[in-house]
Amino acid sequence: MTQLHPPTVPRALRQALIETGPIGSTTRQLSVRLAQPESELDGLLEQLARHGAVVRIGRGLWLLSAYAHLDAREDFHAPEDYVERFSRECGVVLGRYEGPITFADNSNSPVHRWWPYVQGYSAEFVAGVLEDEELRRGSTVLDPFAGSGTTLVEARRAGHRAWGTELLPPAALAARVKTHFELSGRRLQSAAREILRHAARRASAPPPFLRETSRQFIPRTLRQLTRLRDALPPPGGPQSDAVRLSFGRVLIPVSRLRRSPCLGYGRPDANQYRDPFAEFSRAIDDMVEDLEALGEVRAHWGPPSQVWEQDARTLTLPPGSVDLAVTSPPYVNGMDYVNNYKLDLAWLGYAHGYPDLRRLRESLVACDNLGRAAVRPHLGTEDVADSWLREILRQIRSNVDRKQSYRRDDAHGVVKRYFLDLRPVLAAVYRALRPGGRFRLVVGDSLLAGTYVPGDLLTARLGTEVGFRIDTVDVARRRWSGQRRSFPLRETIVTLQRPAAAS
Ligand SMILES: C[S@@+](CC[C@H](N)C(=O)[O-])C[C@H]1O[C@@H](n2cnc3c(N)ncnc32)[C@H](O)[C@@H]1O
């Protein structure tokens, strides 16, 4: 039968969707709210969607179509609004950077490939920055969020002294191994052979504490992995670090998981056996090959790098000791590094239970999975210096209050704590930089609870609070919001400068 009139949204459903506004509701949430079976609601929502009355966004959130276009809402401040306001208030017009920026560009690069870090940035980008700065050889380059050491590797390779802090133990391990160019490839190769011989003779043993281990690996892989793990040397020393890192590198490739960029299931070849021993050998071969190639340019290396497994917020370096700082902090509402690297943390013995994971998460810059207790002290929206941030916190809070059942009702507190976490790092870098020295940060923006958060521009403004001058802000690439696939976000290079005259 032909339908003459488009269906209207029933009153109770309309009311529920108005309340959740731009954030949206899942069918399950609506079903609980309206006491109506999910299957019935699903059919109705699909039908309404065909007629354009409602839309579905992200991972199955329903919105009244009036809320679908964020830009059409009066209370929504779009990225362009902030860009325009930024040029007016801060006197900086956004430029463009056309070169490579993501870690994907490093996947086949010598040394960087030793531990693929999705959250890392491009080595070519760092090399370009070092070149642009025209630093004299032997200058000091700092990365307070060193990650897997991209900045440190490039700085040392260019003949500079490289310093970094990193709190996530597997990333700090990667940064240490990747900047230890003195390692002997030949000795590493024979140590790896010895490990494989021992592993082959060992009995399999219990896996680490992670609840989902048996879902993460097929049984044969799991047995082989425990043998290999138990044949590794204890931590300590560059060679032990190198083989342990190579073990860490095989964990995801032999599992049923993938990082895209968050750790999750859904690998098409999930049940196929991949031999951990063979993967480990390949990882070692890559290292040996790169170490040998590195040896040929030995004369150009800078002095050994320092990787401090330390909180960047507590960094204290001699004033004026750093010539250039380059980094990429975690993004607002971004990655839960602990969850994403829980396999590495557990299998490499950095965490022995869930409380260890929780403690580590609480010590990192705030992410969306931070425990409620750690956010509780930061729920006020008015006690922040930046007027933009104040407005944004209020907006998130009001959107969430309206919705009531948002993933977390303290979302504005997480955002506030994020910027509170960044501030001491900016201040520490400011103090450590020589007058005139620059701090380059690769930062992202985000969309959270129906509110756009210009994380890059807010970081630049925060820089001015601790004394920096904003030098340039260049958009490096477009990315897509996890909350709304159709909402374009960006990744930006913010360059701050410590004024040459003391201030
Ligand atoms: C975007 S990643 C940096 C990636 C790096 N540029 C690379 O290429 O590998 C941000 C890093 O900051 C680290 N981090 C977060 N909070 C920290 C803190 N308070 N102190 C030190 N490192 C921290 C995270 O563990 C993560 O590795």
PDBQT file of the ligand as one rigid body, heavy atoms in Angstrom, charges set to zero:
ROOT
HETATM    1  C1  LIG A 601      50.573  11.380  20.688  1.00  0.00    +0.000 C 
HETATM    2  S1  LIG A 601      51.612  10.385  21.665  1.00  0.00    +0.000 S 
HETATM    3  C2  LIG A 601      53.237  10.887  21.196  1.00  0.00    +0.000 C 
HETATM    4  C3  LIG A 601      53.757  10.083  20.038  1.00  0.00    +0.000 C 
HETATM    5  C4  LIG A 601      55.148  10.451  19.569  1.00  0.00    +0.000 C 
HETATM    6  N1  LIG A 601      55.181  11.771  18.948  1.00  0.00    +0.000 N 
HETATM    7  C5  LIG A 601      55.666   9.422  18.571  1.00  0.00    +0.000 C 
HETATM    8  O1  LIG A 601      55.876   9.755  17.396  1.00  0.00    +0.000 OA
HETATM    9  O2  LIG A 601      55.807   8.251  18.955  1.00  0.00    +0.000 OA
HETATM   10  C6  LIG A 601      51.428  11.079  23.256  1.00  0.00    +0.000 C 
HETATM   11  C7  LIG A 601      52.222  10.351  24.324  1.00  0.00    +0.000 C 
HETATM   12  O3  LIG A 601      52.108  11.057  25.554  1.00  0.00    +0.000 OA
HETATM   13  C8  LIG A 601      52.264  10.097  26.598  1.00  0.00    +0.000 C 
HETATM   14  N2  LIG A 601      51.815  10.708  27.866  1.00  0.00    +0.000 N 
HETATM   15  C9  LIG A 601      50.562  10.970  28.274  1.00  0.00    +0.000 A 
HETATM   16  N3  LIG A 601      50.569  11.572  29.471  1.00  0.00    +0.000 NA
HETATM   17  C10 LIG A 601      51.870  11.717  29.835  1.00  0.00    +0.000 A 
HETATM   18  C11 LIG A 601      52.520  12.314  30.951  1.00  0.00    +0.000 A 
HETATM   19  N4  LIG A 601      51.818  12.870  31.937  1.00  0.00    +0.000 N 
HETATM   20  N5  LIG A 601      53.869  12.314  30.980  1.00  0.00    +0.000 NA
HETATM   21  C12 LIG A 601      54.593  11.758  29.971  1.00  0.00    +0.000 A 
HETATM   22  N6  LIG A 601      54.022  11.172  28.885  1.00  0.00    +0.000 NA
HETATM   23  C13 LIG A 601      52.677  11.161  28.814  1.00  0.00    +0.000 A 
HETATM   24  C14 LIG A 601      51.422   8.939  26.113  1.00  0.00    +0.000 C 
HETATM   25  O4  LIG A 601      51.777   7.739  26.755  1.00  0.00    +0.000 OA
HETATM   26  C15 LIG A 601      51.745   8.934  24.624  1.00  0.00    +0.000 C 
HETATM   27  O5  LIG A 601      52.777   8.034  24.330  1.00  0.00    +0.000 OA
ENDROOT
TORSDOF 0
